[in-house]
Amino acid sequence: MRSRRGRLRLRSATKDRRPLVIPSTIGAVFSFFLFVAPGLLFDLLAARRRAGVPESAFREVSRVVLASTAFTAVAAAIVVLLGLAVPPARARLMNWSSGGESLSATEPSVLIAMIAVASLACVLACLVHAFLARGVSQLHQTSAWSHVFRTEAPAGSAPYARVKTSSGSTYTGFVGTYTPDLDAAGRELVLVPPLWSAAPGKSLNPVEQWSRIVLRADEIVVLMVDYRPDPTQLEEGHGE
């Protein structure tokens, strides 16, 4: 009897505890969509119309939360006003505001209202961005290396670079690969044959015993680029 009663108590305790987990999970999900997602969406869209500047994580998070709160507050006010126009919803809202009824986050009507508020807040973020972006050309957050080596390269051509380093040495060759990061620190540039090099004050000489030249961005003083026929395509055409 004791073991059976113990099992019954354990089952009842488990049943009593189970509903407490669901609201917290739903609350965490909707807290993100209500107080993070609209501001994050607005901040990502804003990066297209203004240049990014270095800032602390606290300031960035604060801007996202404040924007989300503003958009969510306006969206909630609109949803409440629309709800007041519907008699059943108006009765529930009035009863809840007077303390006569408690609303649970797991109720379908409450979930639908929260989804409507979150969706409307994101729509408002897009509309405000569209209004602020009128007449402003869109910015692309790409490095100059990516723009010169890939975007501006004509079809069928490859970038050919001449690099002068801080030591005074000069290197030339086709751009094999590069680091496309916006941050210049840690970038690397790889030149592939035909390779030429020159010591400070000397003329260029072919590099025949090496197949790659790797340069760090902090070593590069001047970088000149020309677009020449892609040697890989020429080799393929010759092979045919």
N, C-alpha and C positions, 0 to 999 in steps of 0.2 A: 504494500500500500504506500509506503513511504517513497519507494522508488518511482511508483506511478505518479504520485502527487508531485514529486520533484520534477518529473518530465513535463507534467501539465503546467507547473509554475514556470519552467524554462520556456515552454512554448508560448505561454501567455506573455512572458516578459519580452520574448523575441518579437511577438506581434506588436507589443506596445512600443518597442524601440524602432521598428522598421519604418514607420511613417516619418520619423524625425530625420532620416537620412535623405529622403527624396526632396523635401523642400529646400534643404541646404544646397543640394546639388543643382536643382533648378534655379535657386536664387543666385548661385555663383555664375551659372551660364548667362542668365539674364542681366546680372550686374555687369558682365563684360559687354554685352550688346547694348546696354542702356548707358553706361558711363565710360566706356572705352572705345567701342567700335565706331560710333559717329565721329568722335574727335580724331581717331586714328585715320579714318577715311578722309576727313577734311585735311589733315596734315599731309597725307600722301598726295592728295590732289594739289595742295598748295605748293608742293615741291616743284610742280610743273610751271609755276608762274613766278617763282622767286628763287634766288640763289640761296642754297643752304649755307649756314654759318656754323662754326663749331660752338656747341653749347653743352652745358652740363646735363646729365641724365635727369636730375631733379627738375630742371626747367622744361625739358622736353616732355616729361611725364605730366607735369603740372599743366602745360599748354593743352595736351590731349584731354586730360580730365576736365579742365574748365570748358573746353569747346564741347565735349560730350555732354556735360551737365547743361549747358545752354541749349543745345539742340534738343536734348531729351526733355527739358522743361517746356519748351515751346511745343514739342510734339505731344507731350502729355496734356497740355492745356487744350490743344486742338481736339484730341481724342475725348477728353472730358466734355467739351462743349458739344461734340457730336453725340456723345452718350446722353446728354441731357435732353436732346431732341427726340430720343426714343423713350416712350413711357416706361417699359419694364426696366431699362437700364437706369433711367432717372430715379425710379423708386428705390432700386438697390443702392445707388450712390447716395441718395438722401438718407436712407436707413443706415448705411455704413458711416456716413459723416456724423450722424447723431449718436453713434455708438450702439445702435440697436442690432447690428449685424457685423460679424467678422468675416473678412474675405481671405480665403486660403490661396496660396500661390499655385496649388495643384488643381484648382477648379478650371474647367475648360474656358469659361467666360473670362476669367482673370488671365489665363495664358494667352488667349486671343488678343486681349487688350494690351498685354505686354509686348506681344509680337507686333501689333499695330504701332505701338509707340516706338519700338526699336526701328522698325522699317521706315516709319515717317521721319525719324531723326536722321537716318542715313540719307533719305531723299532731300531733306532740308540742307544737309551738309553739301550735297552735290549742287543744289540750286544756288546756295550762297557762293560756292566756288565758281560756278558758271557766271554769276553776276560780277564777281571780283575779277574774273579773267577776261572780261570784255575788252577787246583792243590790245590785249597783252600777248605777245608772242610766246609760244610754249618753249620752255627751257628743257634741254635734255642733259641729264646728269651723267655725262660720259667724259672720259679723260681725253685730252688732246691727242694722245698716242692712238687711242681707238679711232678717233675721228680721222686722223691723217692716214693711218696705216690701213684702215678698212673702209670707212664710209666714203672717203674722197677718192679711193683708188678706182680708176676706170675699169670697165670690164675687160678681162683678158690681160691685165697688167699686174705687176707686183711692186711693192715699195722697195726702192733701192736707197739705202741710207749712207750718209757720210757723217761720222761722229768724231767730234773733237773732245778729248777728255781734259780734265783739270791738270793732268801732268804734261799736256802739250802734244800727246800722241794723237794720231788720226787713224781711223779705221773705216773701211767701206765694205759694203756687202748687201745682199738682199736680206730683208727682214724675215727671219725664220719664224720667230715667236716673240711674244712680249707679255709683260704683266699689265692687264688692262685696268688695274685699280685706280680710283680717283686720287688716293693718297700717294704722293710721289715717293714717300719713304718706302724703301723695300722693292721698288720696281726694278725689273731686269729686262734687258734687251738682248736678243740672240741674233747674230748675223751669220748668214750661211753663204757658201761659195756662189760666185767667185769673190774671194776675199783679198783685200789689199790693206796694208798697214804702213805707217810712217812714224818714225821716232821724231821727237821735237826738232824742227828745223830741217828735216830730211824730206826727200821726195817719196812718193808712194811706191811700194814694191809688192808684188804678188805674194800671198801667203799660200804656200803649196803643201806644207807638212801638217797643217791643222785644218779641220773641217768645220769648226764652230768658234765664234768669238762671243763671249758672254760679258756684257757690260752692266754695271749697276747705275741706277739713275743718278745717284749722288756723285758719280764720276763724270757725267756728261755735262759739258759746258755748252756746246753747240750741236744741234742735230738738224741736218739738212736731208730732205727727202725728194727723190725723183721717182717718177712712175715709168717703169720700163716693161717691155714684153715679158710675161711670166715664163721663166725658163722651163718650168715643168710642163706647160702647155706646148712650148716649142719642141721639147723632147718627145712628147706624145705625138705631135704632128709629124715629126721627122720619122718616128718609128712606124707610123702608118704608111 
